[in-house]
């Protein structure tokens, strides 16, 4: 099947006149065209971006991207370790077959099925350093939205890459079926409420109790928490539980905000403000949120320039659209969410102290899944959402779920349960519970020493540095673990 896909793609490239030796097409969007494309793709990106972060994290010389159905890159995580290659996968770059020749993204968009393109299977010679795997993403109507792709310069089998992108694509499709869009005032779908925060963990119950109290106040809120812990769920619940619930809830993804678009996103613009501007102009995020709440998602990722622009809005509580001279008052409650320690970011010069104090009010921290006591409760709750038929979790599977460290938190648990529900019958057995790290260690081409070192690091992180607990997790002795730590220079 793979050879047939590659052969058909090469034939299309030859017919179109593409040369394997010649320059590769560099069709790329920027400015207003890129802004509008990202805005139009917002709901798709919300569904796929969390899984993209997991794909692009933790491995060198690896980049994960999502493309729309025309082949334009909408989001990117990780690095290939080469400046030219990384630039070729910038957001806005087109990787359709017509532009780049045979490549995983282009083939998937044409054939609407998953594909791996390795080395010399790429039509263009300059891409033959890459091994790539991609999988399509469809909306609930069965229409192709785009594809998830992972590319690496490391040699080895593409099997693990293909499995990873398939899981990510399936998880994104599930999110598209179940996730509430961030613009509910335009879709008619409700925002999350406090009762939607599932779990029976004491830490979660404490957070809900604090959030219900905070909802009745108008103080700014910072929500800390690792990726996948449910920060936006909590932010929406804060809005719907308070007096501002009759107003709009608007979310701004700070990590996906290019510096060139920050002012138009925050302030909006008048007609004719710049080439490509909408004929009627457009309100910015703060105008949209007037009378309600704005969520600054991933606020710790804002550039220093963007931080200065945001600070001005928070200080003056007024905005002026680009190309206009009229000041527009805005009454907005601000909630910032981040997985970064903002005090540390300030100390290292990456976050403005004056902006921090504007955002600082109430602190809420969503606990990581590994620190929760209700992991199995959460698994049961998520299974009810995921599976159309009732599924049981065997004791062996339950033990495996509880002992895992869950670096991707609740989002990763949901993804793993999808795979388990797919593989199992009425009961999920131990072998049905499969983690991305297992695929990486078995198929990524890592050496035995690299695999062992990563296992030790993961166990120590899970145990919070407690060697006894880490040794128990690895099912080895403390003395053996100390020896491994010395071998890999992990004593500190």
Secondary structure as GFF3:
##gff-version 3
##sequence-region A 1 492
A	DSSP	alpha_helix	2	16	.	.	.	ID=ss1
A	DSSP	alpha_helix	31	40	.	.	.	ID=ss2
A	DSSP	alpha_helix	42	55	.	.	.	ID=ss3
A	DSSP	beta_strand	62	68	.	.	.	ID=ss4
A	DSSP	beta_strand	73	79	.	.	.	ID=ss5
A	DSSP	alpha_helix	83	88	.	.	.	ID=ss6
A	DSSP	alpha_helix	97	100	.	.	.	ID=ss7
A	DSSP	alpha_helix	104	111	.	.	.	ID=ss8
A	DSSP	beta_strand	115	118	.	.	.	ID=ss9
A	DSSP	three_ten_helix	119	121	.	.	.	ID=ss10
A	DSSP	three_ten_helix	125	127	.	.	.	ID=ss11
A	DSSP	beta_strand	131	138	.	.	.	ID=ss12
A	DSSP	beta_strand	144	152	.	.	.	ID=ss13
A	DSSP	alpha_helix	159	178	.	.	.	ID=ss14
A	DSSP	alpha_helix	184	187	.	.	.	ID=ss15
A	DSSP	three_ten_helix	194	196	.	.	.	ID=ss16
A	DSSP	alpha_helix	202	215	.	.	.	ID=ss17
A	DSSP	beta_strand	221	224	.	.	.	ID=ss18
A	DSSP	alpha_helix	231	240	.	.	.	ID=ss19
A	DSSP	three_ten_helix	243	246	.	.	.	ID=ss20
A	DSSP	beta_strand	249	253	.	.	.	ID=ss21
A	DSSP	three_ten_helix	254	256	.	.	.	ID=ss22
A	DSSP	three_ten_helix	259	261	.	.	.	ID=ss23
A	DSSP	alpha_helix	262	267	.	.	.	ID=ss24
A	DSSP	beta_strand	268	269	.	.	.	ID=ss25
A	DSSP	beta_strand	282	283	.	.	.	ID=ss26
A	DSSP	alpha_helix	285	288	.	.	.	ID=ss27
A	DSSP	beta_strand	293	297	.	.	.	ID=ss28
A	DSSP	three_ten_helix	299	301	.	.	.	ID=ss29
A	DSSP	alpha_helix	304	316	.	.	.	ID=ss30
A	DSSP	beta_strand	318	320	.	.	.	ID=ss31
A	DSSP	beta_strand	327	329	.	.	.	ID=ss32
A	DSSP	beta_strand	333	338	.	.	.	ID=ss33
A	DSSP	alpha_helix	342	347	.	.	.	ID=ss34
A	DSSP	alpha_helix	353	359	.	.	.	ID=ss35
A	DSSP	beta_strand	362	365	.	.	.	ID=ss36
A	DSSP	three_ten_helix	369	371	.	.	.	ID=ss37
A	DSSP	alpha_helix	375	386	.	.	.	ID=ss38
A	DSSP	beta_strand	392	393	.	.	.	ID=ss39
A	DSSP	alpha_helix	395	403	.	.	.	ID=ss40
A	DSSP	alpha_helix	409	423	.	.	.	ID=ss41
A	DSSP	beta_strand	427	428	.	.	.	ID=ss42
A	DSSP	three_ten_helix	430	432	.	.	.	ID=ss43
A	DSSP	alpha_helix	436	443	.	.	.	ID=ss44
A	DSSP	alpha_helix	448	462	.	.	.	ID=ss45
A	DSSP	alpha_helix	467	474	.	.	.	ID=ss46
A	DSSP	alpha_helix	478	487	.	.	.	ID=ss47
###
